[in-house]
Amino acid sequence: RKVQPSVRLVFVPGNHDPRSMFGVAGDASALEDNVHGRLVHLAPDLVLAGWGGAVEAWEAGEEVWGAYPWRDAALHKAGLSRLAAEVAALPPGKQVLLLTHPGPANSSTTWVTGTEPNSLQLPGVRGTTIVSGSASLEAALVSPKVMQERVSLLVH
């Protein structure tokens, strides 16, 4: 028997999801609950903006994890600029929730400091931090004044 959820579940694809889940940012024909590159109106003055994927990560100047499906420098061409323009064009008073897979650069949640990045079990702190945040995401959706005024919450 199929169980219907009592609430709407939304998601953004990440670095382990197939490329087909990214489609064209903003493409309305994409999976309804996949909010990558789209705005979803949740309530009269509440909008959800989504961005998926993962950017490259760096440790001591060396790339330690690759990006998927776009490198950080390519996010604007992949639709991030269009999404940011849509958020900026929302009428005053609209509040925006950002749901992203990659975190913005300079967010402490994008700094990997554990001894072993793939284990929460091993104690200790790395000698150098792995930095996995997106400078493009920060520049487009976090830092601009209009985003500071509209974005109420960033979840990644």
Solvent accessible surface area in square Angstrom, and as a share of the most:
residue,aa,sasa,rsa
1,R,266,0.97
2,K,172,0.73
3,V,117,0.67
4,Q,139,0.62
5,P,82,0.52
6,S,116,0.75
7,V,103,0.59
8,R,115,0.42
9,L,115,0.57
10,V,45,0.26
11,F,69,0.29
12,V,22,0.12
13,P,0,0.00
14,G,6,0.05
15,N,62,0.32
16,H,170,0.76
17,D,46,0.24
18,P,79,0.49
19,R,146,0.53
20,S,97,0.62
21,M,45,0.20
22,F,10,0.04
23,G,46,0.44
24,V,111,0.64
25,A,12,0.09
26,G,32,0.31
27,D,50,0.26
28,A,91,0.70
29,S,97,0.63
30,A,36,0.28
31,L,111,0.55
32,E,121,0.54
33,D,50,0.26
34,N,4,0.02
35,V,0,0.00
36,H,7,0.03
37,G,0,0.00
38,R,38,0.14
39,L,35,0.17
40,V,12,0.07
41,H,112,0.50
42,L,78,0.39
43,A,47,0.36
44,P,116,0.73
45,D,86,0.45
46,L,55,0.28
47,V,0,0.00
48,L,12,0.06
49,A,0,0.00
50,G,1,0.01
51,W,0,0.00
52,G,1,0.01
53,G,1,0.01
54,A,18,0.14
55,V,10,0.06
56,E,17,0.08
57,A,1,0.00
58,W,104,0.36
59,E,29,0.13
60,A,83,0.64
61,G,65,0.63
62,E,122,0.55
63,E,71,0.32
64,V,60,0.34
65,W,96,0.34
66,G,53,0.51
67,A,26,0.20
68,Y,47,0.18
69,P,20,0.13
70,W,60,0.21
71,R,113,0.41
72,D,20,0.10
73,A,96,0.75
74,A,37,0.29
75,L,4,0.02
76,H,73,0.33
77,K,196,0.83
78,A,22,0.17
79,G,11,0.10
80,L,0,0.00
81,S,54,0.35
82,R,83,0.30
83,L,0,0.00
84,A,13,0.10
85,A,60,0.47
86,E,64,0.29
87,V,0,0.00
88,A,39,0.30
89,A,84,0.65
90,L,16,0.08
91,P,71,0.44
92,P,122,0.77
93,G,56,0.54
94,K,33,0.14
95,Q,68,0.30
96,V,0,0.00
97,L,43,0.21
98,L,2,0.01
99,L,36,0.18
100,T,2,0.01
101,H,71,0.32
102,P,9,0.05
103,G,3,0.03
104,P,6,0.04
105,A,16,0.13
106,N,110,0.56
107,S,29,0.18
108,S,75,0.48
109,T,98,0.57
110,T,4,0.02
111,W,115,0.40
112,V,35,0.20
113,T,61,0.36
114,G,30,0.28
115,T,67,0.39
116,E,63,0.28
117,P,48,0.30
118,N,130,0.67
119,S,33,0.21
120,L,178,0.89
121,Q,156,0.69
122,L,98,0.49
123,P,116,0.73
124,G,51,0.49
125,V,123,0.70
126,R,55,0.20
127,G,86,0.83
128,T,66,0.39
129,T,53,0.31
130,I,4,0.02
131,V,62,0.36
132,S,29,0.19
133,G,14,0.13
134,S,0,0.00
135,A,59,0.45
136,S,13,0.08
137,L,0,0.00
138,E,37,0.17
139,A,61,0.47
140,A,10,0.08
141,L,1,0.00
142,V,39,0.22
143,S,63,0.40
144,P,45,0.29
145,K,150,0.63
146,V,44,0.25
147,M,4,0.02
148,Q,116,0.51
149,E,102,0.46
150,R,26,0.09
151,V,35,0.20
152,S,64,0.41
153,L,94,0.47
154,L,54,0.27
155,V,71,0.41
156,H,84,0.38
